[in-house]
């Protein structure tokens, strides 16, 4: 049989929307199947995937709702296919049931979230209001990985990384973008992961494997329901131990100018782009300010942030939500006498002018 062409060969610079970037990156990462249901602002991920599917032998299935999309995706995973889905807002809420099952059964799913405003239907444009839901959603302990992206290059790089993380560690992995990232266009370098030396983790079937369980191969224990408390306790504690063991290998952050700073701005996603520009400009003016960006919201880079906070700086959490990132920050800093301030604008992008004004006020002791 002829070899299927690679979706991306070599490297090339392109100009496209973030949703299109995700579709190409998923294909480059070796994804085979997408299951989904339309919801703005992620719809174009499905649209672009269906354009790629006939060219590269990929699969797409539109299900009747997001709940079905999540469970069908896990069916693809059980069959040994690299499967993923994408959703937003109310769809993210529905996804939490199948993703909780993935946590319990250690299934490697990838879910792309392009955040929209809430609560409920809210608006379809943009927010950072799905941080708590995505990081800690579901009925359980939040045993998942969440990457927060701030650029189209991040969308490409971390989509590829999300598939490798999910299949290497067998925890569901989320890519947390937003409506602005999904819809806007900007340059991005697409590449074949092999060109960059990225080895793709292969998928393996969980069911229908050759041999007889317990005879010539170990049996698979794919279980998400327990009858007694002690059984569940042992199962969950084993999951927690495995998660905490691998978390240091997964956690990521970016920091600049934190040594000697009087104020450190903490932000993620597209808001971080505004913060980064402001901080670098103020540094050129001699203002003692730095920034800290958590790239993984789950697991959270608590140790790195605690080292920053221990110097006595004031922290300014900037986000397009009402303190959802701040809750993660405050939890990470528990026990430290850290001074945490907030600039919260739920569902609205935070402008550079107001960020600069707030930083200067804090630097001056206000």
PyMOL commands that set and color helices and strands:
alter all, ss='L'
color gray80, all
select helices_A, chain A and resi 18-28+43-56+66-78+90-105+131-136+152-169+179-183+193-196+229-250+269-284+302-309+324-332+352-363
alter helices_A, ss='H'
color red, helices_A
select strands_A, chain A and resi 11-17+33-36+59-62+83-87+110-115+145-148+173-178+185-191+253-256+263-266+289-294+296-298+314-319+339-344
alter strands_A, ss='S'
color yellow, strands_A
deselect
rebuild
show_as cartoon
